[in-house]
Amino acid sequence: MDHIVTVQDAVTAFAPWLEPTDAELDAIEQEMPVILAGVDLVDAQITALDRTPNQMDSRRIRRARRRVLTARRELANRTASATLPGGAA
């Protein structure tokens, strides 16, 4: 009979390389407005799933979509300006 054993130590072992780096944490922090806007959009969509969407639900979803698009645009503009060299030649 073969025994099934778990690999508990391999799964829960702490290793410094498993932690996010400072650069990864900074990237997550920069993307946080997009993440939060996406969460708001999903919340609005879930609310509309529970019942027949009314005018307020439609407005809430539309506004949440606009917030997501705005946050994405601002992130794209911020990262594009941060990576491009500035000034005229």
N, C-alpha and C positions, 0 to 999 in steps of 0.2 A: 504494500500500500504506500503510495506516495503522499507525503505530507505537504500541505500548502503552507508556506511561511511568508510572512510579510517582510518587506524590506524597509522597515520603519526608520532605521538609522539613515539610509540613503535618501529617503524622502524628506525627513525633518531635520537632517543635519544642517548645522549652520556653517556656511562657508562665506568668507568675505566677498568672493566673486559673484555670489548670488544676489547681493544687494545692488540696487540701482546706483549708477555713478552720479556725481554732481551734475554732469552735463545732461544726463537723462532726466533728473529731477527738475532742472531748469527748463528743459523742453516741455515737460508735463505742465509746469507752472505757466508757461507761455500759452499753452493750448487750453488751459482751464476755462476761459470764457466760452470757447467752442464746445467743450464738454458739457458745461452747465446749460448752455442754450440747447444742446441736443437732448439733455435730460428733460428740460421743460417741454420740448416738442413731443417727446415720447409720453410724458405725463398727460399732455393735452390729447394726444391720440388715444391713449388708454381710457381716458374719461369719456371720449366720444364713442368708444366701443361698447360701453355698458348700456347705452340707451340710444335712441334715435337722435342723431346730432341736431341740435337746434341752432339758431343764429349765433348765440353766444359761444357755443362750441366751435363753430366755424371760424368765428373771429379769433378765438383763443389759438386755434391751430394756425391760422394765417399769420398772426402776430409772432407766434413761436417760430414759424418757418423764417420769417423776416429777421428775427434775432439770430437764428443760426447762420443765415446768409451774411448778415452784417458782421458777426464774429469771425466767420471764415475769411471775409474780405479783409478785415482789419489784421488778422493774423498773416494772411498772404502778403499784404502790403508791408507789414512790419518785418517779416522775414526777408522779403525781397530787398528792402532798403538796407537791412543789416548785412546782407551778403554782397551787395553791389558796392564797388568803390565809389566814393562820392567826389564831387568836384569836377570842374571842366579841365580839359587837357590844355 
